[in-house]
Amino acid sequence: GLYFVNFSIDGVVGLLILALMIGVHFHMIYSIGRDKNGTLILLITSILMVLCAGLIVPSAYLPEIAQFVGEVAPLYTWSLLAQGALFENLAVVELGIPLIWLAVEFVIGVYVSWKSA
């Protein structure tokens, strides 16, 4: 029969990569902010991502710069990855940009943690 959510190995791999991406993003923000500033930086960047990604106001009503920021922000990539993993058949090609985001944020987070230690 037809199911609303597609469960497949590709979907599970996509969700694992999504969870890893979110964890690495939080680690990078907390590494940059250190201590109490990390929470504030995470809050500010999360609010900006939500606003620019069109989750509150549709992105068509936002200025072009906000639309661009929304499309390159990690939240947009996360939502596409979650949509592909849960509701569609996720192709390996679609993992390119999420894996680039994962690598960049991982390197930044590790570098900042290493320099501050």
C-alpha positions in Angstrom: 0.0 0.0 0.0 0.9 3.6 0.0 2.6 5.1 3.0 3.1 8.7 3.9 6.7 8.2 5.0 9.2 6.2 3.0 11.5 4.1 5.1 14.6 3.0 3.2 18.3 2.6 3.9 18.9 5.9 2.0 16.5 7.6 4.2 18.1 6.3 7.4 21.5 7.4 6.2 20.1 10.8 5.3 18.6 11.2 8.8 21.9 10.1 10.4 23.8 12.7 8.3 21.2 15.3 9.3 21.6 14.5 13.0 25.4 14.7 12.6 25.1 18.0 10.8 23.0 19.6 13.5 25.4 18.3 16.2 28.4 19.6 14.4 26.7 23.0 13.8 26.0 23.3 17.5 29.6 22.3 18.4 30.9 24.9 16.0 28.8 27.7 17.4 29.6 26.8 21.0 33.3 26.6 20.1 33.2 30.0 18.6 31.2 31.6 21.4 32.9 29.8 24.3 30.9 29.5 27.6 27.9 31.8 27.9 28.4 33.6 24.6 27.9 30.4 22.7 24.3 30.2 23.8 23.7 33.8 22.7 25.4 33.3 19.3 23.4 30.1 18.8 20.1 31.9 19.6 20.9 34.8 17.2 22.0 32.6 14.3 19.0 30.3 14.8 16.6 33.3 14.7 18.3 34.6 11.6 18.2 31.2 9.9 14.5 30.8 10.7 13.6 34.3 9.5 15.6 34.1 6.3 14.6 30.6 5.4 11.0 31.6 5.2 9.6 29.6 8.1 7.7 32.6 9.7 7.2 34.9 6.7 7.4 33.3 3.2 10.7 33.9 1.6 9.0 35.4 -1.5 8.1 38.5 0.7 11.6 38.9 2.0 14.3 41.1 0.3 16.7 39.4 -2.1 19.6 39.5 0.4 17.4 37.7 3.0 16.3 35.1 0.4 20.0 34.5 -0.5 21.0 34.1 3.2 18.1 31.8 3.7 19.2 29.6 0.8 22.8 29.3 2.0 22.0 28.9 5.7 22.3 25.4 7.2 18.6 25.3 8.1 17.6 25.3 4.5 19.9 22.4 3.8 18.6 20.6 6.9 15.0 20.9 5.8 15.8 19.7 2.2 17.7 16.7 3.6 14.9 15.8 6.1 12.3 16.1 3.3 14.3 13.9 1.0 15.0 11.4 3.7 11.5 11.1 5.0 9.1 11.7 2.1 11.1 11.1 -1.1 13.7 8.7 -2.3 17.0 10.4 -1.3 19.7 10.1 -4.0 23.4 10.0 -3.2 23.8 13.2 -5.4 21.6 15.1 -3.0 24.1 14.5 -0.2 26.8 16.7 -1.8 25.9 20.1 -0.3 25.0 18.6 3.2 28.3 16.8 3.3 30.2 20.0 2.3 28.4 21.9 5.1 29.2 19.1 7.5 32.9 19.1 6.6 33.2 22.9 6.7 31.5 23.2 10.1 33.4 20.3 11.5 36.8 21.8 10.5 35.9 25.2 11.9 34.6 23.7 15.2 37.7 21.5 15.6 40.1 24.3 14.7 38.5 26.8 17.1 38.4 24.1 19.9 42.0 23.2 19.3 43.2 26.8 19.3 41.3 27.7 22.5 42.6 24.6 24.4 
